[in-house]
Amino acid sequence: MWKEFKEFVMHGNLLDMAIGIILGVAFGAIITSLVNDIIMPPIGLLLGSVNFSNLFVSLNGSTYPSLDAAKAAGAPTINYGVFINTLINFLIIAFVLFLIIRAINQMRRKQEISATPTTKECPYCHTQIPIPATRCPHCTSQLE
């Protein structure tokens, strides 16, 4: 049983997946910082000095100066500003992944095109001839 578990853990795909998950988490942290620290402040400034992370609705009817103050008071809140930031994070990550997958698919298509054979073997003299040839240039045999 230990041997099977060791084989499972050391299998190449599992290690590749683990590395991908770790890189994905790091990439997510970078995108979160990009959105929270670079993208949202100018958008908030354009919309009248709005800090999106402080946009919330208090469900108990009380007014709080910030989301942190509401949380410290134990007030139930709907944090729609944090949701907007998370939504923008998701859209950026989804778009970057789309671009990466698109580039990978284009490379695969190029490899498939280059892997397509351009010659065939003459059934009579066994020399390589172009696929569209109807007659072998070496032995002059008529091909189907």
C-alpha positions in Angstrom: 0.0 0.0 0.0 2.8 2.4 0.8 4.5 1.7 -2.5 1.3 2.4 -4.4 0.8 5.7 -2.5 4.4 6.7 -3.2 3.9 5.9 -7.0 0.7 8.0 -6.9 2.4 11.0 -5.3 5.5 10.8 -7.4 3.6 10.4 -10.7 4.5 13.2 -13.1 1.1 14.6 -13.7 0.4 15.0 -10.0 3.6 16.9 -9.4 2.9 19.1 -12.5 -0.6 19.8 -11.1 0.8 20.7 -7.7 3.3 23.1 -9.2 0.5 24.6 -11.3 -1.7 25.1 -8.3 1.1 26.8 -6.4 1.9 29.1 -9.3 -1.9 29.8 -9.7 -2.2 30.9 -6.1 0.9 33.2 -6.5 -0.6 34.5 -9.7 -3.9 35.1 -8.0 -2.1 37.1 -5.3 -0.4 39.3 -7.9 -3.7 39.9 -9.7 -5.4 40.7 -6.4 -2.7 43.3 -5.6 -3.0 44.7 -9.2 -6.7 45.2 -8.8 -6.7 46.5 -5.2 -3.6 48.6 -5.4 -3.3 49.7 -9.0 -6.6 49.5 -10.9 -9.3 50.3 -8.3 -7.8 53.5 -6.8 -7.9 55.5 -10.1 -11.4 54.1 -10.8 -12.5 55.2 -7.3 -10.9 58.6 -7.8 -12.8 59.0 -11.1 -16.0 58.1 -9.4 -15.6 60.7 -6.7 -13.0 59.3 -4.2 -14.8 56.0 -3.7 -12.9 53.2 -1.9 -14.5 50.1 -3.3 -13.4 47.9 -0.4 -15.4 50.2 1.9 -18.7 49.9 0.0 -21.1 47.9 2.1 -24.7 47.9 3.4 -25.2 47.4 7.1 -28.2 45.1 7.7 -28.9 46.2 11.3 -29.7 49.8 10.3 -26.7 51.4 12.0 -24.2 53.6 10.2 -20.5 52.8 10.3 -17.6 54.9 8.9 -15.9 51.9 7.3 -16.3 48.2 6.8 -13.7 47.5 9.4 -15.7 49.5 12.0 -18.8 47.5 11.1 -17.0 44.2 11.4 -15.5 45.3 14.8 -19.0 46.1 16.0 -20.2 42.7 14.8 -22.7 44.2 12.4 -24.1 42.0 9.6 -23.1 43.5 6.3 -23.4 43.0 2.6 -19.9 43.8 1.2 -20.7 44.6 -2.4 -17.4 46.7 -2.8 -15.3 43.6 -1.9 -17.5 41.6 -4.3 -16.7 44.1 -7.1 -13.0 43.8 -6.5 -13.2 40.0 -6.5 -15.2 40.1 -9.7 -12.6 42.3 -11.4 -9.9 39.8 -10.1 -11.8 36.9 -11.7 -12.2 38.7 -15.0 -8.5 39.6 -15.3 -7.4 36.0 -14.4 -10.0 34.5 -16.8 -8.8 36.8 -19.6 -5.1 36.0 -19.0 -5.8 32.3 -18.9 -7.8 32.7 -22.1 -4.8 34.4 -23.8 -2.4 31.6 -22.5 -4.7 28.8 -23.7 -5.2 30.5 -27.0 -1.5 30.8 -27.5 -1.0 27.1 -26.6 -3.7 26.1 -29.0 -2.2 28.1 -31.8 1.2 26.4 -31.2 -0.4 23.0 -31.2 -2.2 23.8 -34.5 1.2 24.8 -36.1 2.8 21.6 -34.8 -0.1 19.6 -36.3 0.3 21.3 -39.7 4.0 20.8 -39.7 3.5 17.2 -38.7 1.3 16.5 -41.7 3.2 14.4 -44.2 4.0 15.9 -47.6 5.3 12.7 -49.2 4.2 9.1 -49.7 6.0 6.0 -50.8 5.7 4.6 -54.3 4.1 1.1 -54.0 6.3 -0.1 -56.8 9.9 1.2 -56.3 9.5 2.4 -52.7 10.9 5.9 -53.2 9.4 9.0 -51.6 7.2 11.1 -53.8 4.9 14.1 -53.3 1.4 13.2 -52.1 -0.4 14.7 -55.1 1.8 12.9 -57.6 -0.1 10.6 -60.0 3.0 9.1 -61.6 6.3 8.1 -59.9 9.1 10.2 -61.2 11.6 7.4 -60.5 10.0 4.3 -62.0 7.2 6.1 -64.0 4.5 3.8 -62.6 1.0 5.1 -62.7 -0.4 5.7 -59.2 -4.0 5.6 -58.0 
